[in-house]
Amino acid sequence: MREPLVIYGAGGLGKEVLSLVNATDSYEVKGFIDDGISPGTFVKGVRILGGCNELLSFDSPINLALALGSPMSKLDVLKKIDRSKVHFPILRHPSVILQEASAIEIGEGTILCAGSILTTDIRIGSHVLINLKCTIGHGVAIGDTSSLMPGVNIAGEVQVGSSVLIGSGVNIINRVHIGDNSIVGMGSVVLRDVEAGITVAGVPAKPIRK
Ligand SMILES: CC(C)(COP(=O)(O)OP(=O)(O)OC[C@H]1O[C@@H](n2cnc3c(N)ncnc32)[C@H](O)[C@@H]1OP(=O)(O)O)[C@@H](O)C(=O)NCCC(=O)NCCS
C-alpha cells in the first residue's frame, strides 16, 4: 500500500515532484502545503491544505517532500517546522541510475529527478535537490540543502558545500571545491574552487558578486 505524503510548495517544482511521486509506487500525495495559495484550491487535482502553520496542526507524523529549489527557502521551512512530527523520505524517480547503489549515501528528504545518473563513492546530504538529467561522478560529496538544477554535470572528486545553488547546464571539472552558500550561474563551466557565499558565472566561471 502507498504511504501518504504531503508536498511543500505547489509551484512548478511542486508539480514536477507530484508527477515524480506518481511515477513511483511508494507514496500517494494527500495535499500541498503552500504559503501563497488559498487553502481549498486544487493544483493538478491535489488540494492545498494550507500554509506552513497547517503542518504544526497535524497530530500524527507525516511524510513531507520539500519542493523548493532555493536552499534559503528550504532552510526557512526546516527552521519553522516541528521535526518530531515530520518524516522526510528520499524520493527517487524510477529512471534514476545509481550505478553502484551500495557505494552511494543519500540523506533524508533528498529528491532525485528523472534521468539522473550517479556512479560510485558518492555522499549526498539531506534535503538536496538533484533535478532532471544531472550526472554525478565518483567521489563527489554534496552538502545538505544544496540544489542542482537540470542538466548539471559534476566530474569526479568534487566537493559541493551546503546550501549551494547550481544553475541549469553547469559543468564542474574534477577535484574542485564549491564553498557553502554559493551560487553558480546557469551554463557556467567551473574550473577553479569557488569561495563560500559568492556568486560565480560564465565560461570559465568567475565571481559576479558577493
Ligand atoms: C547567477 C544568477 C543567480 C545571477 O542572478 P542575479 O544575481 O539576478 O544577477 P544579474 O542577472 O543581475 O546579473 C549580474 C551580472 O552577471 C551576469 N550573469 C548573470 N547570470 C549569468 C550566467 N548564468 N552566465 C554568465 N553571466 C551571467 C549578467 O549578465 C550581469 O552582468 P553585467 O553586470 O555585466 O550586466 C542567475 O543569472 C542564474 O544563473 N540563476 C540560475 C537560474 C537557473 O538555473 N534556473 C533553473 C531553472 S529550472
The ligand as an SDF file (V2000), in Angstrom:
LIG
                    3D

 48 50  0  0  0  0  0  0  0  0999 V2000
   23.7380   33.6320  -11.4400 C   0  0  0  0  0  0  0  0  0  0  0  0
   22.3640   34.2380  -11.1970 C   0  0  0  0  0  0  0  0  0  0  0  0
   21.8170   33.7040   -9.8470 C   0  0  0  0  0  0  0  0  0  0  0  0
   22.5970   35.7430  -11.1090 C   0  0  0  0  0  0  0  0  0  0  0  0
   21.3870   36.3770  -10.9470 O   0  0  0  0  0  0  0  0  0  0  0  0
   21.3850   37.9100  -10.4670 P   0  0  0  0  0  0  0  0  0  0  0  0
   22.0470   37.9700   -9.1360 O   0  0  0  0  0  0  0  0  0  0  0  0
   19.9820   38.4070  -10.5730 O   0  0  0  0  0  0  0  0  0  0  0  0
   22.3820   38.6130  -11.4660 O   0  0  0  0  0  0  0  0  0  0  0  0
   22.0790   39.5870  -12.7110 P   0  0  0  0  0  0  0  0  0  0  0  0
   21.0830   38.9860  -13.6410 O   0  0  0  0  0  0  0  0  0  0  0  0
   21.8160   40.9440  -12.1340 O   0  0  0  0  0  0  0  0  0  0  0  0
   23.4900   39.5980  -13.4440 O   0  0  0  0  0  0  0  0  0  0  0  0
   24.6640   40.1800  -12.8980 C   0  0  0  0  0  0  0  0  0  0  0  0
   25.7370   40.0680  -13.9650 C   0  0  0  0  0  0  0  0  0  0  0  0
   26.1210   38.6930  -14.1300 O   0  0  0  0  0  0  0  0  0  0  0  0
   25.8720   38.2560  -15.4820 C   0  0  0  0  0  0  0  0  0  0  0  0
   25.3100   36.9110  -15.4130 N   0  0  0  0  0  0  0  0  0  0  0  0
   24.2260   36.5220  -14.6990 C   0  0  0  0  0  0  0  0  0  0  0  0
   23.9980   35.1920  -14.8490 N   0  0  0  0  0  0  0  0  0  0  0  0
   24.9430   34.7590  -15.7000 C   0  0  0  0  0  0  0  0  0  0  0  0
   25.2260   33.4790  -16.2380 C   0  0  0  0  0  0  0  0  0  0  0  0
   24.4890   32.4130  -15.9210 N   0  0  0  0  0  0  0  0  0  0  0  0
   26.2880   33.3640  -17.0520 N   0  0  0  0  0  0  0  0  0  0  0  0
   27.0480   34.4540  -17.3630 C   0  0  0  0  0  0  0  0  0  0  0  0
   26.8310   35.6920  -16.8720 N   0  0  0  0  0  0  0  0  0  0  0  0
   25.7950   35.8380  -16.0520 C   0  0  0  0  0  0  0  0  0  0  0  0
   24.8700   39.2540  -16.0520 C   0  0  0  0  0  0  0  0  0  0  0  0
   24.9850   39.3360  -17.4530 O   0  0  0  0  0  0  0  0  0  0  0  0
   25.2820   40.5310  -15.3480 C   0  0  0  0  0  0  0  0  0  0  0  0
   26.4310   41.0340  -15.9930 O   0  0  0  0  0  0  0  0  0  0  0  0
   26.6690   42.6240  -16.1450 P   0  0  0  0  0  0  0  0  0  0  0  0
   26.7760   43.1400  -14.7310 O   0  0  0  0  0  0  0  0  0  0  0  0
   27.9450   42.7110  -16.9340 O   0  0  0  0  0  0  0  0  0  0  0  0
   25.4750   43.1550  -16.8600 O   0  0  0  0  0  0  0  0  0  0  0  0
   21.3410   33.8630  -12.3270 C   0  0  0  0  0  0  0  0  0  0  0  0
   21.6550   34.5600  -13.5200 O   0  0  0  0  0  0  0  0  0  0  0  0
   21.3160   32.3700  -12.6210 C   0  0  0  0  0  0  0  0  0  0  0  0
   22.0530   31.8480  -13.4650 O   0  0  0  0  0  0  0  0  0  0  0  0
   20.4140   31.6630  -11.8960 N   0  0  0  0  0  0  0  0  0  0  0  0
   20.1860   30.2250  -12.0520 C   0  0  0  0  0  0  0  0  0  0  0  0
   18.9540   30.0180  -12.9230 C   0  0  0  0  0  0  0  0  0  0  0  0
   18.6280   28.5750  -13.1160 C   0  0  0  0  0  0  0  0  0  0  0  0
   19.4660   27.7240  -13.3060 O   0  0  0  0  0  0  0  0  0  0  0  0
   17.3630   28.2730  -13.0500 N   0  0  0  0  0  0  0  0  0  0  0  0
   16.8970   26.9070  -13.1430 C   0  0  0  0  0  0  0  0  0  0  0  0
   15.5020   26.8500  -13.6390 C   0  0  0  0  0  0  0  0  0  0  0  0
   14.9410   25.1940  -13.6010 S   0  0  0  0  0  0  0  0  0  0  0  0
  1  2  1  0
  2  3  1  0
  2  4  1  0
  2 36  1  0
  4  5  1  0
  5  6  1  0
  6  7  2  0
  6  8  1  0
  6  9  1  0
  9 10  1  0
 10 11  2  0
 10 12  1  0
 10 13  1  0
 13 14  1  0
 14 15  1  0
 15 16  1  0
 15 30  1  0
 16 17  1  0
 17 18  1  0
 17 28  1  0
 18 19  1  0
 18 27  1  0
 19 20  2  0
 20 21  1  0
 21 22  1  0
 21 27  2  0
 22 23  1  0
 22 24  2  0
 24 25  1  0
 25 26  2  0
 26 27  1  0
 28 29  1  0
 28 30  1  0
 30 31  1  0
 31 32  1  0
 32 33  2  0
 32 34  1  0
 32 35  1  0
 36 37  1  0
 36 38  1  0
 38 39  2  0
 38 40  1  0
 40 41  1  0
 41 42  1  0
 42 43  1  0
 43 44  2  0
 43 45  1  0
 45 46  1  0
 46 47  1  0
 47 48  1  0
M  END
$$$$
